[in-house]
Amino acid sequence: GLYDCAPLGAQVPDPQIQGMNRAMCMALLGQRQPSPQLLEAISPIYRANPAVPPCFLWATSEDPVVPVYNTLVMAASLSEQGVPVEGHVFEHGPHAMATADQVSASDREHMDPDAAKWLSLADAWMKKRLALPIA
């Protein structure tokens, strides 16, 4: 069902992903099928507040495990709370792409030159936020 410990708002038809989600729920929450109320209570989307540090988010619209919707809603939630946020959505790519290049890919599906740009975008974002002034 909708709340087989899937990410918020996700319909997860793939039995393998459903099994992984249930195992993750058991490990994290001690329940295979937690209630919608518990999932909402632990969701970072609903925990956004002004004390959350600035966030860099990225996703792909093809991710079958974590819907891009979650990333968009998280960015909106952070923005509504006044938390600086930068987000990027890439068209192609599965879940767990890491650097999305040969450095981290276990197969060609986990490589995408556009999605791989997230790393340089994150680097530029961190330099904006963390760079020390030059004397």
N, CA, C and O atoms as a Tinker XYZ file with bonds, in Angstrom:
   540  protein
     1  N      0.816000   -1.195000    0.000000    73     2
     2  CA     0.000000    0.000000    0.000000    64     1     3
     3  C      0.851000    1.246000    0.000000    63     2     4     5
     4  O      2.077000    1.190000   -0.092000    81     3
     5  N      0.185000    2.349000    0.104000    73     3     6
     6  CA     0.829000    3.655000    0.047000    64     5     7
     7  C      1.846000    3.829000    1.156000    63     6     8     9
     8  O      2.869000    4.481000    0.949000    81     7
     9  N      1.594000    3.264000    2.332000    73     7    10
    10  CA     2.476000    3.503000    3.461000    64     9    11
    11  C      3.307000    2.290000    3.849000    63    10    12    13
    12  O      3.518000    2.047000    5.037000    81    11
    13  N      3.780000    1.529000    2.881000    73    11    14
    14  CA     4.690000    0.415000    3.159000    64    13    15
    15  C      6.084000    0.973000    3.417000    63    14    16    17
    16  O      7.077000    0.485000    2.877000    81    15
    17  N      6.135000    1.992000    4.241000    73    15    18
    18  CA     7.369000    2.673000    4.590000    64    17    19
    19  C      8.009000    3.282000    3.347000    63    18    20    21
    20  O      9.227000    3.448000    3.287000    81    19
    21  N      7.204000    3.607000    2.379000    73    19    22
    22  CA     7.693000    4.271000    1.183000    64    21    23
    23  C      7.867000    5.741000    1.504000    63    22    24    25
    24  O      7.267000    6.243000    2.454000    81    23
    25  N      8.674000    6.435000    0.731000    73    23    26
    26  CA     8.779000    7.875000    0.925000    64    25    27
    27  C      7.407000    8.526000    0.811000    63    26    28    29
    28  O      6.507000    8.004000    0.154000    81    27
    29  N      7.271000    9.640000    1.441000    73    27    30
    30  CA     6.006000   10.358000    1.477000    64    29    31
    31  C      5.414000   10.510000    0.077000    63    30    32    33
    32  O      6.099000   10.955000   -0.843000    81    31
    33  N      4.171000   10.150000   -0.080000    73    31    34
    34  CA     3.466000   10.343000   -1.335000    64    33    35
    35  C      3.787000    9.334000   -2.414000    63    34    36    37
    36  O      3.319000    9.476000   -3.544000    81    35
    37  N      4.570000    8.322000   -2.100000    73    35    38
    38  CA     5.017000    7.393000   -3.138000    64    37    39
    39  C      4.087000    6.205000   -3.285000    63    38    40    41
    40  O      3.609000    5.641000   -2.301000    81    39
    41  N      3.845000    5.846000   -4.506000    73    39    42
    42  CA     3.220000    4.563000   -4.827000    64    41    43
    43  C      4.378000    3.704000   -5.316000    63    42    44    45
    44  O      4.999000    4.023000   -6.330000    81    43
    45  N      4.671000    2.631000   -4.616000    73    43    46
    46  CA     5.833000    1.809000   -4.956000    64    45    47
    47  C      5.349000    0.456000   -5.457000    63    46    48    49
    48  O      5.076000   -0.434000   -4.652000    81    47
    49  N      5.237000    0.284000   -6.788000    73    47    50
    50  CA     4.712000   -0.965000   -7.328000    64    49    51
    51  C      5.729000   -2.101000   -7.345000    63    50    52    53
    52  O      5.337000   -3.267000   -7.348000    81    51
    53  N      7.011000   -1.796000   -7.356000    73    51    54
    54  CA     8.043000   -2.810000   -7.482000    64    53    55
    55  C      8.155000   -3.620000   -6.185000    63    54    56    57
    56  O      8.470000   -3.055000   -5.138000    81    55
    57  N      7.898000   -4.953000   -6.238000    73    55    58
    58  CA     7.952000   -5.785000   -5.024000    64    57    59
    59  C      9.324000   -5.748000   -4.337000    63    58    60    61
    60  O      9.400000   -5.795000   -3.110000    81    59
    61  N     10.394000   -5.666000   -5.114000    73    59    62
    62  CA    11.733000   -5.621000   -4.526000    64    61    63
    63  C     11.912000   -4.335000   -3.716000    63    62    64    65
    64  O     12.468000   -4.366000   -2.618000    81    63
    65  N     11.448000   -3.216000   -4.249000    73    63    66
    66  CA    11.551000   -1.939000   -3.534000    64    65    67
    67  C     10.637000   -1.948000   -2.319000    63    66    68    69
    68  O     11.005000   -1.421000   -1.269000    81    67
    69  N      9.443000   -2.541000   -2.441000    73    67    70
    70  CA     8.549000   -2.656000   -1.289000    64    69    71
    71  C      9.224000   -3.458000   -0.168000    63    70    72    73
    72  O      9.153000   -3.074000    1.000000    81    71
    73  N      9.867000   -4.555000   -0.520000    73    71    74
    74  CA    10.566000   -5.366000    0.476000    64    73    75
    75  C     11.695000   -4.599000    1.135000    63    74    76    77
    76  O     11.883000   -4.679000    2.348000    81    75
    77  N     12.448000   -3.854000    0.334000    73    75    78
    78  CA    13.526000   -3.044000    0.879000    64    77    79
    79  C     12.965000   -1.980000    1.831000    63    78    80    81
    80  O     13.529000   -1.732000    2.896000    81    79
    81  N     11.860000   -1.363000    1.437000    73    79    82
    82  CA    11.241000   -0.348000    2.293000    64    81    83
    83  C     10.775000   -0.944000    3.617000    63    82    84    85
    84  O     10.962000   -0.340000    4.673000    81    83
    85  N     10.167000   -2.134000    3.561000    73    83    86
    86  CA     9.710000   -2.779000    4.794000    64    85    87
    87  C     10.891000   -3.128000    5.706000    63    86    88    89
    88  O     10.812000   -2.958000    6.922000    81    87
    89  N     11.980000   -3.615000    5.114000    73    87    90
    90  CA    13.175000   -3.936000    5.899000    64    89    91
    91  C     13.758000   -2.669000    6.522000    63    90    92    93
    92  O     14.190000   -2.684000    7.674000    81    91
    93  N     13.771000   -1.591000    5.773000    73    91    94
    94  CA    14.267000   -0.322000    6.290000    64    93    95
    95  C     13.393000    0.161000    7.448000    63    94    96    97
    96  O     13.904000    0.650000    8.455000    81    95
    97  N     12.090000    0.023000    7.302000    73    95    98
    98  CA    11.172000    0.418000    8.376000    64    97    99
    99  C     11.405000   -0.417000    9.621000    63    98   100   101
   100  O     11.394000    0.105000   10.736000    81    99
   101  N     11.613000   -1.694000    9.438000    73    99   102
   102  CA    11.854000   -2.564000   10.588000    64   101   103
   103  C     13.144000   -2.143000   11.289000    63   102   104   105
   104  O     13.194000   -2.073000   12.517000    81   103
   105  N     14.168000   -1.866000   10.520000    73   103   106
   106  CA    15.450000   -1.479000   11.110000    64   105   107
   107  C     15.364000   -0.123000   11.815000    63   106   108   109
   108  O     15.933000    0.053000   12.892000    81   107
   109  N     14.664000    0.822000   11.220000    73   107   110
   110  CA    14.608000    2.174000   11.773000    64   109   111
   111  C     13.508000    2.375000   12.797000    63   110   112   113
   112  O     13.683000    3.117000   13.764000    81   111
   113  N     12.366000    1.713000   12.590000    73   111   114
   114  CA    11.195000    1.994000   13.410000    64   113   115
   115  C     10.683000    0.796000   14.195000    63   114   116   117
   116  O      9.803000    0.939000   15.044000    81   115
   117  N     11.232000   -0.392000   13.914000    73   115   118
   118  CA    10.775000   -1.591000   14.605000    64   117   119
   119  C      9.424000   -2.089000   14.120000    63   118   120   121
   120  O      8.791000   -2.911000   14.783000    81   119
   121  N      8.976000   -1.599000   12.971000    73   119   122
   122  CA     7.687000   -2.001000   12.400000    64   121   123
   123  C      7.852000   -2.155000   10.893000    63   122   124   125
   124  O      8.535000   -1.358000   10.251000    81   123
   125  N      7.224000   -3.180000   10.338000    73   123   126
   126  CA     7.272000   -3.357000    8.882000    64   125   127
   127  C      6.337000   -2.386000    8.176000    63   126   128   129
   128  O      6.648000   -1.908000    7.085000    81   127
   129  N      5.211000   -2.095000    8.778000    73   127   130
   130  CA     4.240000   -1.189000    8.165000    64   129   131
   131  C      3.776000   -0.159000    9.189000    63   130   132   133
   132  O      2.694000   -0.285000    9.763000    81   131
   133  N      4.611000    0.868000    9.415000    73   131   134
   134  CA     4.227000    1.897000   10.375000    64   133   135
   135  C      3.015000    2.690000    9.892000    63   134   136   137
   136  O      2.728000    2.747000    8.696000    81   135
   137  N      2.326000    3.284000   10.823000    73   135   138
   138  CA     1.127000    4.054000   10.494000    64   137   139
   139  C      1.494000    5.306000    9.702000    63   138   140   141
   140  O      2.624000    5.788000    9.784000    81   139
   141  N      0.546000    5.827000    8.942000    73   139   142
   142  CA     0.782000    7.095000    8.239000    64   141   143
   143  C      1.164000    8.207000    9.222000    63   142   144   145
   144  O      1.955000    9.088000    8.884000    81   143
   145  N      0.615000    8.169000   10.417000    73   143   146
   146  CA     0.922000    9.203000   11.405000    64   145   147
   147  C      2.395000    9.129000   11.833000    63   146   148   149
   148  O      3.049000   10.162000   11.978000    81   147
   149  N      2.917000    7.914000   12.036000    73   147   150
   150  CA     4.318000    7.775000   12.418000    64   149   151
   151  C      5.228000    8.216000   11.279000    63   150   152   153
   152  O      6.216000    8.915000   11.505000    81   151
   153  N      4.901000    7.813000   10.068000    73   151   154
   154  CA     5.724000    8.227000    8.928000    64   153   155
   155  C      5.734000    9.742000    8.781000    63   154   156   157
   156  O      6.770000   10.337000    8.487000    81   155
   157  N      4.591000   10.356000    8.983000    73   155   158
   158  CA     4.534000   11.817000    8.903000    64   157   159
   159  C      5.340000   12.442000   10.035000    63   158   160   161
   160  O      6.026000   13.443000    9.826000    81   159
   161  N      5.266000   11.868000   11.224000    73   159   162
   162  CA     5.969000   12.423000   12.390000    64   161   163
   163  C      7.486000   12.418000   12.212000    63   162   164   165
   164  O      8.169000   13.296000   12.739000    81   163
   165  N      8.025000   11.438000   11.475000    73   163   166
   166  CA     9.478000   11.364000   11.304000    64   165   167
   167  C      9.952000   11.960000    9.982000    63   166   168   169
   168  O     11.156000   12.045000    9.740000    81   167
   169  N      9.040000   12.366000    9.141000    73   167   170
   170  CA     9.409000   12.891000    7.825000    64   169   171
   171  C     10.109000   14.244000    7.952000    63   170   172   173
   172  O      9.583000   15.156000    8.590000    81   171
   173  N     11.288000   14.377000    7.351000    73   171   174
   174  CA    11.969000   15.677000    7.393000    64   173   175
   175  C     11.147000   16.793000    6.751000    63   174   176   177
   176  O     11.320000   17.966000    7.080000    81   175
   177  N     10.257000   16.423000    5.838000    73   175   178
   178  CA     9.420000   17.430000    5.183000    64   177   179
   179  C      8.603000   18.196000    6.216000    63   178   180   181
   180  O      8.428000   19.409000    6.100000    81   179
   181  N      8.104000   17.491000    7.220000    73   179   182
   182  CA     7.275000   18.127000    8.244000    64   181   183
   183  C      8.082000   18.634000    9.427000    63   182   184   185
   184  O      7.525000   19.262000   10.327000    81   183
   185  N      9.382000   18.375000    9.442000    73   183   186
   186  CA    10.239000   18.806000   10.546000    64   185   187
   187  C     11.027000   20.061000   10.196000    63   186   188   189
   188  O     11.817000   20.537000   11.011000    81   187
   189  N     10.829000   20.600000    9.013000    73   187   190
   190  CA    11.541000   21.812000    8.612000    64   189   191
   191  C     11.185000   22.940000    9.575000    63   190   192   193
   192  O     10.019000   23.160000    9.901000    81   191
   193  N     12.219000   23.644000   10.019000    73   191   194
   194  CA    12.023000   24.803000   10.890000    64   193   195
   195  C     13.216000   25.727000   10.707000    63   194   196   197
   196  O     14.208000   25.334000   10.093000    81   195
   197  N     13.141000   26.945000   11.225000    73   195   198
   198  CA    14.222000   27.911000   10.999000    64   197   199
   199  C     15.592000   27.484000   11.540000    63   198   200   201
   200  O     16.606000   28.058000   11.142000    81   199
   201  N     15.648000   26.503000   12.427000    73   199   202
   202  CA    16.929000   26.052000   12.974000    64   201   203
   203  C     17.657000   25.054000   12.070000    63   202   204   205
   204  O     18.812000   24.719000   12.332000    81   203
   205  N     17.000000   24.578000   11.015000    73   203   206
   206  CA    17.634000   23.635000   10.083000    64   205   207
   207  C     18.722000   24.388000    9.319000    63   206   208   209
   208  O     18.490000   25.507000    8.859000    81   207
   209  N     19.902000   23.790000    9.178000    73   207   210
   210  CA    20.972000   24.471000    8.436000    64   209   211
   211  C     20.655000   24.541000    6.941000    63   210   212   213
   212  O     19.796000   23.806000    6.454000    81   211
   213  N     21.339000   25.413000    6.222000    73   211   214
   214  CA    21.144000   25.487000    4.768000    64   213   215
   215  C     21.295000   24.103000    4.138000    63   214   216   217
   216  O     22.101000   23.287000    4.587000    81   215
   217  N     20.509000   23.853000    3.094000    73   215   218
   218  CA    20.481000   22.525000    2.473000    64   217   219
   219  C     20.716000   22.586000    0.973000    63   218   220   221
   220  O     20.257000   23.502000    0.290000    81   219
   221  N     21.437000   21.598000    0.480000    73   219   222
   222  CA    21.617000   21.375000   -0.949000    64   221   223
   223  C     20.909000   20.068000   -1.261000    63   222   224   225
   224  O     21.210000   19.042000   -0.652000    81   223
   225  N     19.978000   20.091000   -2.196000    73   223   226
   226  CA    19.198000   18.909000   -2.554000    64   225   227
   227  C     19.350000   18.624000   -4.043000    63   226   228   229
   228  O     19.442000   19.542000   -4.857000    81   227
   229  N     19.374000   17.354000   -4.383000    73   227   230
   230  CA    19.296000   16.993000   -5.801000    64   229   231
   231  C     18.575000   15.659000   -5.935000    63   230   232   233
   232  O     18.568000   14.835000   -5.020000    81   231
   233  N     17.977000   15.476000   -7.086000    73   231   234
   234  CA    17.202000   14.264000   -7.349000    64   233   235
   235  C     17.117000   14.051000   -8.848000    63   234   236   237
   236  O     17.495000   14.912000   -9.642000    81   235
   237  N     16.608000   12.872000   -9.219000    73   235   238
   238  CA    16.279000   12.638000  -10.625000    64   237   239
   239  C     14.783000   12.353000  -10.706000    63   238   240   241
   240  O     14.192000   11.797000   -9.781000    81   239
   241  N     14.200000   12.732000  -11.797000    73   239   242
   242  CA    12.762000   12.510000  -11.943000    64   241   243
   243  C     12.432000   11.054000  -12.242000    63   242   244   245
   244  O     11.260000   10.680000  -12.230000    81   243
   245  N     13.443000   10.220000  -12.511000    73   243   246
   246  CA    13.216000    8.794000  -12.765000    64   245   247
   247  C     13.424000    7.911000  -11.537000    63   246   248   249
   248  O     13.202000    6.703000  -11.621000    81   247
   249  N     13.836000    8.461000  -10.418000    73   247   250
   250  CA    14.143000    7.658000   -9.228000    64   249   251
   251  C     12.908000    6.870000   -8.799000    63   250   252   253
   252  O     11.899000    7.476000   -8.439000    81   251
   253  N     12.957000    5.529000   -8.827000    73   251   254
   254  CA    11.792000    4.731000   -8.440000    64   253   255
   255  C     11.679000    4.525000   -6.927000    63   254   256   257
   256  O     10.653000    4.043000   -6.448000    81   255
   257  N     12.719000    4.884000   -6.171000    73   255   258
   258  CA    12.730000    4.647000   -4.735000    64   257   259
   259  C     12.268000    5.878000   -3.963000    63   258   260   261
   260  O     11.412000    5.778000   -3.084000    81   259
   261  N     12.830000    7.028000   -4.287000    73   259   262
   262  CA    12.438000    8.281000   -3.637000    64   261   263
   263  C     11.890000    9.209000   -4.728000    63   262   264   265
   264  O     12.650000    9.721000   -5.550000    81   263
   265  N     10.580000    9.421000   -4.731000    73   263   266
   266  CA     9.986000   10.264000   -5.771000    64   265   267
   267  C     10.535000   11.684000   -5.745000    63   266   268   269
   268  O     10.786000   12.242000   -4.677000    81   267
   269  N     10.718000   12.261000   -6.920000    73   267   270
   270  CA    11.205000   13.635000   -7.024000    64   269   271
   271  C     10.276000   14.593000   -6.264000    63   270   272   273
   272  O     10.713000   15.646000   -5.799000    81   271
   273  N      9.029000   14.233000   -6.145000    73   271   274
   274  CA     8.055000   15.019000   -5.385000    64   273   275
   275  C      8.570000   15.312000   -3.974000    63   274   276   277
   276  O      8.404000   16.423000   -3.471000    81   275
   277  N      9.191000   14.325000   -3.339000    73   275   278
   278  CA     9.696000   14.517000   -1.983000    64   277   279
   279  C     10.749000   15.624000   -1.935000    63   278   280   281
   280  O     10.752000   16.444000   -1.016000    81   279
   281  N     11.634000   15.646000   -2.919000    73   279   282
   282  CA    12.677000   16.669000   -2.966000    64   281   283
   283  C     12.062000   18.043000   -3.173000    63   282   284   285
   284  O     12.475000   19.012000   -2.537000    81   283
   285  N     11.082000   18.133000   -4.054000    73   283   286
   286  CA    10.440000   19.415000   -4.316000    64   285   287
   287  C      9.682000   19.929000   -3.098000    63   286   288   289
   288  O      9.741000   21.116000   -2.778000    81   287
   289  N      8.974000   19.038000   -2.425000    73   287   290
   290  CA     8.232000   19.435000   -1.227000    64   289   291
   291  C      9.202000   19.816000   -0.109000    63   290   292   293
   292  O      8.944000   20.761000    0.637000    81   291
   293  N     10.309000   19.092000    0.014000    73   291   294
   294  CA    11.300000   19.426000    1.037000    64   293   295
   295  C     11.875000   20.809000    0.782000    63   294   296   297
   296  O     12.015000   21.603000    1.713000    81   295
   297  N     12.207000   21.106000   -0.460000    73   295   298
   298  CA    12.740000   22.427000   -0.794000    64   297   299
   299  C     11.711000   23.517000   -0.464000    63   298   300   301
   300  O     12.063000   24.562000    0.083000    81   299
   301  N     10.467000   23.271000   -0.791000    73   299   302
   302  CA     9.420000   24.249000   -0.492000    64   301   303
   303  C      9.250000   24.421000    1.016000    63   302   304   305
   304  O      9.102000   25.544000    1.497000    81   303
   305  N      9.271000   23.320000    1.765000    73   303   306
   306  CA     9.129000   23.387000    3.216000    64   305   307
   307  C     10.264000   24.187000    3.847000    63   306   308   309
   308  O     10.032000   25.014000    4.729000    81   307
   309  N     11.478000   23.941000    3.397000    73   307   310
   310  CA    12.626000   24.683000    3.913000    64   309   311
   311  C     12.515000   26.156000    3.572000    63   310   312   313
   312  O     12.752000   27.014000    4.422000    81   311
   313  N     12.160000   26.446000    2.344000    73   311   314
   314  CA    12.020000   27.834000    1.901000    64   313   315
   315  C     10.960000   28.572000    2.710000    63   314   316   317
   316  O     11.158000   29.724000    3.095000    81   315
   317  N      9.842000   27.914000    2.965000    73   315   318
   318  CA     8.773000   28.524000    3.770000    64   317   319
   319  C      9.243000   28.867000    5.180000    63   318   320   321
   320  O      8.727000   29.793000    5.807000    81   319
   321  N     10.226000   28.113000    5.675000    73   319   322
   322  CA    10.756000   28.353000    7.015000    64   321   323
   323  C     11.940000   29.330000    7.013000    63   322   324   325
   324  O     12.534000   29.601000    8.057000    81   323
   325  N     12.271000   29.848000    5.833000    73   323   326
   326  CA    13.379000   30.795000    5.728000    64   325   327
   327  C     14.749000   30.139000    5.711000    63   326   328   329
   328  O     15.760000   30.814000    5.908000    81   327
   329  N     14.797000   28.841000    5.480000    73   327   330
   330  CA    16.071000   28.120000    5.427000    64   329   331
   331  C     16.631000   28.228000    4.010000    63   330   332   333
   332  O     15.933000   27.896000    3.052000    81   331
   333  N     17.865000   28.681000    3.858000    73   331   334
   334  CA    18.456000   28.729000    2.523000    64   333   335
   335  C     18.518000   27.320000    1.929000    63   334   336   337
   336  O     18.985000   26.380000    2.573000    81   335
   337  N     18.042000   27.194000    0.701000    73   335   338
   338  CA    18.015000   25.885000    0.056000    64   337   339
   339  C     18.323000   26.055000   -1.424000    63   338   340   341
   340  O     17.881000   27.007000   -2.066000    81   339
   341  N     19.094000   25.106000   -1.950000    73   339   342
   342  CA    19.341000   25.038000   -3.384000    64   341   343
   343  C     18.997000   23.628000   -3.816000    63   342   344   345
   344  O     19.434000   22.660000   -3.193000    81   343
   345  N     18.215000   23.504000   -4.880000    73   343   346
   346  CA    17.799000   22.196000   -5.350000    64   345   347
   347  C     17.952000   22.047000   -6.848000    63   346   348   349
   348  O     17.800000   23.008000   -7.602000    81   347
   349  N     18.255000   20.832000   -7.269000    73   347   350
   350  CA    18.421000   20.526000   -8.691000    64   349   351
   351  C     17.730000   19.198000   -8.989000    63   350   352   353
   352  O     17.888000   18.228000   -8.248000    81   351
   353  N     16.970000   19.165000  -10.072000    73   351   354
   354  CA    16.310000   17.939000  -10.513000    64   353   355
   355  C     16.839000   17.617000  -11.901000    63   354   356   357
   356  O     16.763000   18.430000  -12.822000    81   355
   357  N     17.376000   16.413000  -12.026000    73   355   358
   358  CA    17.890000   15.948000  -13.308000    64   357   359
   359  C     16.894000   14.959000  -13.896000    63   358   360   361
   360  O     16.247000   14.208000  -13.166000    81   359
   361  N     16.776000   14.964000  -15.196000    73   359   362
   362  CA    15.755000   14.156000  -15.865000    64   361   363
   363  C     15.996000   12.658000  -15.720000    63   362   364   365
   364  O     15.068000   11.905000  -15.427000    81   363
   365  N     17.224000   12.227000  -15.922000    73   363   366
   366  CA    17.496000   10.787000  -15.978000    64   365   367
   367  C     18.307000   10.305000  -14.792000    63   366   368   369
   368  O     19.134000   11.031000  -14.240000    81   367
   369  N     18.052000    9.066000  -14.417000    73   367   370
   370  CA    18.870000    8.399000  -13.425000    64   369   371
   371  C     18.068000    7.683000  -12.365000    63   370   372   373
   372  O     17.031000    8.176000  -11.921000    81   371
   373  N     18.551000    6.501000  -11.952000    73   371   374
   374  CA    17.904000    5.722000  -10.908000    64   373   375
   375  C     18.312000    6.227000   -9.524000    63   374   376   377
   376  O     19.015000    7.230000   -9.400000    81   375
   377  N     17.872000    5.536000   -8.514000    73   375   378
   378  CA    18.254000    5.851000   -7.138000    64   377   379
   379  C     19.706000    5.447000   -6.902000    63   378   380   381
   380  O     20.224000    4.547000   -7.563000    81   379
   381  N     20.347000    6.111000   -5.966000    73   379   382
   382  CA    21.702000    5.752000   -5.506000    64   381   383
   383  C     22.763000    5.924000   -6.585000    63   382   384   385
   384  O     23.604000    5.046000   -6.776000    81   383
   385  N     22.726000    7.042000   -7.284000    73   383   386
   386  CA    23.715000    7.286000   -8.330000    64   385   387
   387  C     25.058000    7.763000   -7.780000    63   386   388   389
   388  O     26.057000    7.720000   -8.496000    81   387
   389  N     25.105000    8.204000   -6.556000    73   387   390
   390  CA    26.326000    8.741000   -5.940000    64   389   391
   391  C     26.883000    9.851000   -6.832000    63   390   392   393
   392  O     26.202000   10.850000   -7.061000    81   391
   393  N     28.100000    9.695000   -7.336000    73   391   394
   394  CA    28.673000   10.748000   -8.171000    64   393   395
   395  C     28.193000   10.676000   -9.621000    63   394   396   397
   396  O     28.519000   11.555000  -10.419000    81   395
   397  N     27.436000    9.657000   -9.968000    73   395   398
   398  CA    26.821000    9.486000  -11.292000    64   397   399
   399  C     27.846000    9.374000  -12.426000    63   398   400   401
   400  O     27.543000    9.675000  -13.581000    81   399
   401  N     29.047000    8.941000  -12.084000    73   399   402
   402  CA    30.084000    8.744000  -13.100000    64   401   403
   403  C     30.811000    7.419000  -12.816000    63   402   404   405
   404  O     30.383000    6.640000  -11.964000    81   403
   405  N     31.905000    7.175000  -13.532000    73   403   406
   406  CA    32.615000    5.902000  -13.378000    64   405   407
   407  C     33.226000    5.716000  -11.994000    63   406   408   409
   408  O     33.534000    4.590000  -11.602000    81   407
   409  N     33.403000    6.794000  -11.256000    73   407   410
   410  CA    33.980000    6.686000   -9.919000    64   409   411
   411  C     33.091000    5.839000   -9.012000    63   410   412   413
   412  O     33.590000    5.047000   -8.213000    81   411
   413  N     31.770000    6.008000   -9.137000    73   411   414
   414  CA    30.869000    5.320000   -8.208000    64   413   415
   415  C     29.915000    4.325000   -8.862000    63   414   416   417
   416  O     29.287000    3.529000   -8.163000    81   415
   417  N     29.796000    4.353000  -10.160000    73   415   418
   418  CA    28.783000    3.536000  -10.840000    64   417   419
   419  C     29.147000    2.058000  -10.850000    63   418   420   421
   420  O     30.282000    1.672000  -11.130000    81   419
   421  N     28.141000    1.244000  -10.534000    73   419   422
   422  CA    28.331000   -0.197000  -10.637000    64   421   423
   423  C     27.928000   -0.700000  -12.022000    63   422   424   425
   424  O     28.252000   -1.825000  -12.403000    81   423
   425  N     27.216000    0.147000  -12.772000    73   423   426
   426  CA    26.800000   -0.186000  -14.131000    64   425   427
   427  C     26.492000    1.108000  -14.883000    63   426   428   429
   428  O     26.479000    2.190000  -14.295000    81   427
   429  N     26.248000    0.989000  -16.175000    73   427   430
   430  CA    26.000000    2.179000  -17.014000    64   429   431
   431  C     24.752000    2.950000  -16.584000    63   430   432   433
   432  O     24.682000    4.169000  -16.741000    81   431
   433  N     23.776000    2.235000  -16.046000    73   431   434
   434  CA    22.535000    2.887000  -15.629000    64   433   435
   435  C     22.792000    3.956000  -14.562000    63   434   436   437
   436  O     22.048000    4.933000  -14.472000    81   435
   437  N     23.831000    3.774000  -13.764000    73   435   438
   438  CA    24.152000    4.710000  -12.686000    64   437   439
   439  C     25.129000    5.803000  -13.115000    63   438   440   441
   440  O     25.715000    6.491000  -12.279000    81   439
   441  N     25.296000    5.953000  -14.441000    73   439   442
   442  CA    26.136000    7.025000  -14.971000    64   441   443
   443  C     25.280000    7.928000  -15.845000    63   442   444   445
   444  O     24.558000    7.464000  -16.728000    81   443
   445  N     25.372000    9.217000  -15.585000    73   443   446
   446  CA    24.674000   10.196000  -16.414000    64   445   447
   447  C     25.456000   11.500000  -16.325000    63   446   448   449
   448  O     25.624000   12.041000  -15.232000    81   447
   449  N     25.938000   12.015000  -17.455000    73   447   450
   450  CA    26.771000   13.213000  -17.405000    64   449   451
   451  C     26.038000   14.447000  -16.857000    63   450   452   453
   452  O     26.656000   15.308000  -16.231000    81   451
   453  N     24.741000   14.529000  -17.090000    73   451   454
   454  CA    23.997000   15.673000  -16.544000    64   453   455
   455  C     23.855000   15.550000  -15.036000    63   454   456   457
   456  O     24.128000   16.506000  -14.310000    81   455
   457  N     23.431000   14.389000  -14.555000    73   455   458
   458  CA    23.275000   14.193000  -13.107000    64   457   459
   459  C     24.616000   14.329000  -12.393000    63   458   460   461
   460  O     24.661000   14.772000  -11.245000    81   459
   461  N     25.703000   13.956000  -13.054000    73   459   462
   462  CA    27.028000   14.064000  -12.447000    64   461   463
   463  C     27.399000   15.512000  -12.142000    63   462   464   465
   464  O     28.315000   15.760000  -11.358000    81   463
   465  N     26.713000   16.455000  -12.740000    73   463   466
   466  CA    26.989000   17.876000  -12.483000    64   465   467
   467  C     26.605000   18.292000  -11.068000    63   466   468   469
   468  O     27.002000   19.361000  -10.605000    81   467
   469  N     25.822000   17.438000  -10.367000    73   467   470
   470  CA    25.416000   17.819000   -9.017000    64   469   471
   471  C     26.634000   18.076000   -8.125000    63   470   472   473
   472  O     26.585000   18.934000   -7.243000    81   471
   473  N     27.714000   17.346000   -8.349000    73   471   474
   474  CA    28.888000   17.478000   -7.499000    64   473   475
   475  C     29.544000   18.856000   -7.648000    63   474   476   477
   476  O     29.904000   19.478000   -6.649000    81   475
   477  N     29.700000   19.330000   -8.875000    73   475   478
   478  CA    30.287000   20.662000   -9.065000    64   477   479
   479  C     29.314000   21.750000   -8.605000    63   478   480   481
   480  O     29.742000   22.797000   -8.119000    81   479
   481  N     28.012000   21.507000   -8.755000    73   479   482
   482  CA    27.025000   22.468000   -8.242000    64   481   483
   483  C     27.083000   22.536000   -6.719000    63   482   484   485
   484  O     27.009000   23.621000   -6.142000    81   483
   485  N     27.215000   21.384000   -6.071000    73   483   486
   486  CA    27.321000   21.354000   -4.610000    64   485   487
   487  C     28.620000   22.014000   -4.154000    63   486   488   489
   488  O     28.637000   22.721000   -3.146000    81   487
   489  N     29.698000   21.789000   -4.884000    73   487   490
   490  CA    30.975000   22.412000   -4.551000    64   489   491
   491  C     30.856000   23.934000   -4.609000    63   490   492   493
   492  O     31.311000   24.626000   -3.698000    81   491
   493  N     30.254000   24.454000   -5.663000    73   491   494
   494  CA    30.075000   25.905000   -5.787000    64   493   495
   495  C     29.174000   26.433000   -4.671000    63   494   496   497
   496  O     29.429000   27.505000   -4.122000    81   495
   497  N     28.130000   25.691000   -4.338000    73   495   498
   498  CA    27.208000   26.092000   -3.274000    64   497   499
   499  C     27.948000   26.159000   -1.938000    63   498   500   501
   500  O     27.777000   27.117000   -1.184000    81   499
   501  N     28.768000   25.147000   -1.640000    73   499   502
   502  CA    29.512000   25.148000   -0.375000    64   501   503
   503  C     30.526000   26.284000   -0.332000    63   502   504   505
   504  O     30.720000   26.901000    0.715000    81   503
   505  N     31.170000   26.565000   -1.454000    73   503   506
   506  CA    32.138000   27.672000   -1.480000    64   505   507
   507  C     31.444000   29.000000   -1.216000    63   506   508   509
   508  O     32.004000   29.863000   -0.539000    81   507
   509  N     30.226000   29.180000   -1.741000    73   507   510
   510  CA    29.463000   30.410000   -1.454000    64   509   511
   511  C     29.203000   30.539000    0.035000    63   510   512   513
   512  O     29.284000   31.635000    0.589000    81   511
   513  N     28.894000   29.440000    0.678000    73   511   514
   514  CA    28.485000   29.446000    2.091000    64   513   515
   515  C     29.656000   29.400000    3.054000    63   514   516   517
   516  O     29.584000   29.980000    4.137000    81   515
   517  N     30.737000   28.720000    2.680000    73   515   518
   518  CA    31.786000   28.413000    3.638000    64   517   519
   519  C     33.139000   29.059000    3.358000    63   518   520   521
   520  O     34.040000   28.976000    4.192000    81   519
   521  N     33.296000   29.688000    2.222000    73   519   522
   522  CA    34.599000   30.252000    1.877000    64   521   523
   523  C     34.993000   31.336000    2.870000    63   522   524   525
   524  O     34.182000   32.176000    3.260000    81   523
   525  N     36.252000   31.291000    3.263000    73   523   526
   526  CA    36.774000   32.319000    4.156000    64   525   527
   527  C     37.127000   33.551000    3.359000    63   526   528   529
   528  O     37.560000   33.444000    2.212000    81   527
   529  N     36.948000   34.728000    3.952000    73   527   530
   530  CA    37.324000   35.943000    3.219000    64   529   531
   531  C     38.829000   35.967000    2.972000    63   530   532   533
   532  O     39.619000   35.569000    3.828000    81   531
   533  N     39.203000   36.431000    1.808000    73   531   534
   534  CA    40.615000   36.541000    1.469000    64   533   535
   535  C     41.138000   37.859000    2.029000    63   534   536   537
   536  O     40.565000   38.924000    1.798000    81   535
   537  N     42.231000   37.763000    2.766000    73   535   538
   538  CA    42.795000   38.959000    3.416000    64   537   539
   539  C     43.586000   39.791000    2.439000    63   538   540
   540  O     44.130000   40.831000    2.812000    81   539
